[in-house]
Amino acid sequence: MIRLLLVDDQALIRAGLRVLLESAEDIEVVGEAADGASAIDLLRSQPIDVVLMDIRMPIMDGLKATEVIASDPQLASTRIIMLTTFAEDDYIVEAIRNGASGFLVKDSEPAELINAVRVVHQGEALLSPSVTRSLLATIASRSTPTPTNNQTLNTLSDREREVLVLVGSGLNNTEIAEKLYLSPLTAKTHVSHIMVKLNVRDRAQLVVIAYETGLVRPSLS
């Protein structure tokens, strides 16, 4: 069972999300919070697997809350999905850098939301198809590859760079394994090693790094 925390300052939205998410047999909403500070208190009081986090909230917003959660070793296993709108690309880049596992727009289809919780719980990055292309193009356009940027990649082996390119392209571990003729376990191990070497908490951060360093460029199609 996936234990989930809903964090949004609007009670009506939380109520709707609860009904939707609990329609899935493998998801249990174990708590609700109206701001980031209250969410952190709940996380430290009980085991929670996934947090569905709004960005704009009073007292402590979702960006700051994500930063605090991601920096707490006791909450290392907790994954965070940010809720966003098309106008918040800058916020989402910051959220992923802070340790969020991905993001969804608030008008996502019910099946997409439920699947997102499952995907993130399994350790994959979640980059919503409806906004990923424009978001990553924004990251790439603001990031000119330089020796300083590329120094980030110096600790990686050639194989690990190959894997990072595929992670940045949106492939999961099974797809990476098929592409490179590896076992899924070996692909997963490579991803884990890359995360350690680049000192990132979450797979979504690897996607941002791949674009910021110019290792992956956005598709024009």
C-alpha positions in Angstrom: 0.0 0.0 0.0 1.3 3.4 -1.0 0.9 5.9 1.9 0.2 9.4 0.6 0.1 12.9 2.1 -2.0 15.6 0.4 -0.7 19.2 0.8 -2.8 22.0 -0.5 -4.2 25.2 1.1 -7.6 24.6 -0.5 -9.7 22.1 1.4 -12.0 21.5 -1.6 -9.0 20.5 -3.8 -7.7 18.2 -1.1 -11.2 16.5 -0.7 -11.4 15.9 -4.5 -7.9 14.5 -4.7 -8.6 12.2 -1.7 -11.7 10.7 -3.3 -9.8 10.3 -6.6 -6.7 8.7 -5.2 -8.4 6.4 -2.7 -10.3 4.9 -5.6 -7.1 3.1 -6.4 -6.7 -0.1 -4.3 -3.0 0.4 -3.7 -3.1 4.1 -2.5 -4.1 5.2 1.0 -4.3 8.9 1.9 -2.9 8.9 5.4 -2.9 12.7 6.0 -3.7 16.2 4.8 -1.9 19.5 5.3 -2.8 23.1 4.3 0.8 24.4 4.2 4.4 23.1 4.0 5.2 23.5 7.7 2.3 21.3 8.7 3.2 18.8 6.1 6.7 18.5 7.5 5.3 17.9 11.0 3.1 15.1 9.7 6.0 13.5 7.8 8.1 13.4 10.9 5.3 11.8 12.9 4.4 8.9 10.7 5.8 6.9 7.7 4.7 8.4 4.4 5.8 7.3 0.9 4.6 10.0 -1.4 3.7 13.7 -1.0 1.4 15.5 -3.4 2.5 19.1 -2.9 1.0 22.3 -4.0 3.5 25.2 -4.8 1.7 28.3 -3.6 0.7 28.1 0.0 0.7 30.3 3.1 3.2 30.0 6.0 5.6 27.7 4.0 5.2 27.2 0.3 5.8 23.9 -1.5 9.3 24.9 -2.8 10.7 25.6 0.7 8.9 22.5 2.1 10.5 20.3 -0.6 13.9 21.7 0.2 13.5 21.0 3.9 12.2 17.4 3.3 14.9 16.6 0.8 17.6 17.7 3.2 16.3 15.6 6.1 18.1 12.2 6.2 15.1 10.8 8.1 12.8 11.5 5.2 15.2 10.2 2.5 12.6 7.6 1.3 9.8 10.1 0.9 9.1 11.1 -2.7 7.4 14.5 -3.7 5.2 15.3 -6.7 4.6 19.0 -7.2 1.3 20.3 -8.5 1.7 23.1 -11.0 0.3 25.1 -13.9 1.7 26.0 -17.3 2.8 29.4 -16.0 5.2 28.0 -13.3 8.1 26.6 -15.2 10.6 28.5 -13.0 9.1 27.1 -9.9 9.2 23.6 -11.2 12.9 23.8 -12.1 13.6 25.0 -8.6 11.5 22.3 -7.1 13.3 19.5 -8.9 16.6 21.0 -7.9 15.4 21.0 -4.4 14.6 17.3 -4.6 11.1 16.8 -6.0 10.6 13.7 -8.0 8.5 15.4 -10.6 5.4 17.4 -11.3 1.9 17.4 -12.7 -0.6 20.0 -13.8 -3.6 20.4 -11.7 -6.0 19.5 -14.5 -4.3 16.1 -15.2 -6.6 13.2 -16.0 -7.5 11.0 -13.0 -5.6 8.0 -14.4 -2.5 10.1 -15.0 -2.5 11.3 -11.4 -2.9 7.7 -10.0 -0.2 6.5 -12.3 2.1 9.3 -11.3 1.9 8.3 -7.6 2.8 4.7 -8.6 5.7 5.7 -10.8 7.3 8.0 -8.2 6.8 5.4 -5.5 8.8 3.0 -7.6 11.7 5.4 -7.8 11.2 6.8 -11.3 11.1 10.5 -12.3 7.8 11.9 -13.3 7.9 14.5 -16.0 4.4 15.2 -17.2 4.3 14.9 -21.0 2.0 18.0 -21.3 4.7 20.3 -19.9 8.0 18.5 -20.1 9.0 19.6 -23.6 8.5 23.3 -23.0 10.1 23.1 -19.5 13.2 21.3 -20.6 13.5 23.6 -23.6 13.5 26.5 -21.1 16.2 24.8 -19.1 18.4 24.2 -22.1 17.9 27.7 -23.5 19.1 29.2 -20.2 22.1 26.9 -19.9 25.1 27.3 -22.1 27.4 24.3 -21.8 30.8 25.5 -20.4 33.8 23.8 -18.9 32.4 24.7 -15.4 29.0 23.0 -16.3 30.7 20.0 -17.8 33.0 19.6 -14.8 29.9 18.1 -13.2 30.2 15.1 -15.5 34.0 14.4 -15.0 33.4 11.8 -12.4 31.2 9.7 -14.7 32.5 6.8 -16.7 31.6 6.6 -20.5 28.9 4.0 -19.7 27.5 6.2 -17.0 27.3 9.2 -19.4 25.4 7.0 -21.8 23.0 6.1 -19.1 22.6 9.7 -18.0 21.7 10.7 -21.6 19.0 8.1 -21.6 17.7 9.2 -18.2 17.6 12.7 -19.5 15.7 11.5 -22.6 13.0 10.1 -20.3 13.7 6.4 -20.4 13.0 4.3 -17.4 15.4 1.5 -16.1 13.8 -1.2 -18.2 14.0 0.9 -21.4 17.6 1.8 -20.6 18.5 -1.8 -20.1 17.0 -2.7 -23.5 18.7 0.1 -25.3 22.2 -0.7 -23.9 21.7 -4.5 -23.8 21.9 -4.6 -20.0 19.9 -6.3 -17.3 17.3 -4.0 -15.6 19.2 -4.5 -12.3 22.5 -3.3 -14.0 20.7 -0.3 -15.4 19.3 0.5 -12.0 22.8 0.2 -10.4 24.3 2.6 -13.0 21.6 5.2 -12.2 22.2 4.8 -8.5 25.9 5.3 -9.0 25.4 8.4 -11.1 23.1 9.9 -8.4 25.8 9.3 -5.8 28.5 10.7 -7.9 26.5 13.8 -8.8 25.2 14.2 -5.3 21.5 14.3 -6.2 18.6 12.9 -4.2 16.2 12.1 -7.0 16.2 10.8 -10.6 14.4 14.0 -11.8 17.4 16.0 -10.8 19.5 13.9 -13.3 17.1 15.0 -16.1 17.8 18.7 -15.2 21.6 18.1 -15.1 21.5 16.3 -18.5 19.9 19.4 -20.1 21.9 22.0 -18.2 25.2 20.5 -19.2 24.1 20.1 -22.8 24.4 16.3 -22.6 20.8 16.2 -23.9 19.2 18.8 -26.1 15.4 19.3 -26.4 13.8 17.8 -29.5 12.4 20.2 -32.0 9.7 17.8 -33.2 
